[in-house]
Amino acid sequence: MKRMMLISALLATLGLAACDRPAVVTVPATPVAVPGPAGPQGETGSVGNTGSTGNTGATGDTGATGSTGKAANGTTIIVTPPASAPAN
């Protein structure tokens, strides 16, 4: 067990040491233009046309009605819950 840990640590170290580390490239700073004060506000644009309204969709069909259930004849049905799992 100790040998496996030592071998895996050595492999991890070699794997990380073998990684290619790219050279850091520094980009020279370019002067940033600072915007001046805002100019006068322009004229308001014209209002656009209102679009046409779409057609109303058709009403769907009503489904068939189910048949009435059978009348009970005095029988009681008891449903028992499933057995619980045994405690460990």
N, C-alpha and C positions, 0 to 999 in steps of 0.2 A: 504494500500500500504506500509506503514511504517513497519507494522508487517511482511509482506511477505519478505521485504528486510532484516529485522532483523533475521527472521527464516532462510533464505537462507545463510546469513553470518555465523550464528552459525553452520549450517550443513556443510558448506565449511570448517570452522575451525576444527570441529570435524573430518571430513573426512581426512583432511591433518594431523591432530595430530595422527590419528590412523594408519598411514602408518608405515610399518616396515622399520626401518633404519638398514641396515646391518652393522656389525662392520667392520672397516677398517683393512685390513690385510696387514702388511708390509712385503715384501719379502726381505730377506737379499741380499745385493749386492754381486754378484759373480765377481771374477776378470775377466777382459776382456783381451783376448790374443791379443797383437798388432802384426800384420804381419811384417815380416822382409823384407829385400830388395828382389826385384824380381830376379829370377835366369836367366840363359841364355835361349835364345829363342830356341825352338825346330825346327826340320826339317819341311819343307813344305810338306804337304800331296799330294798324287797323284790325278790327275784330273779324275773325274768320266766320265762314258760313256754318250753319248748323247742319249736321248730317241727317240723312233720312232715317226714319224709324223702321225697324225690321217687321216682318209679318208675324202675326200671332200664331203659335203652333196649334195643331189639332189636338182635341181631347182624346185621350186613350180609351179603349174599350173597358167596360166593367167586367170583372171576372165572374165565373159561374159560382153560384152559391152552393155550399156543401150540403149534404143530406143531414137531417136531424139525427142525433144519437139515440140509441136504444134505451128504453126505460129500464131502470134497475129492478131486480126482483128480490131485494132484501139480502143479498150476499155481501159480506164485508171482506175486503181484501186487505191483509196486513203485510206491509213490506218491511222486512228487517234490514237494518244497516249491515254492510259488510263487516266481517270480523276484523278487529284491529291487529296490527302486527305484534308479535310477542316482544316483550321488553328484554333487552340483553343484560 
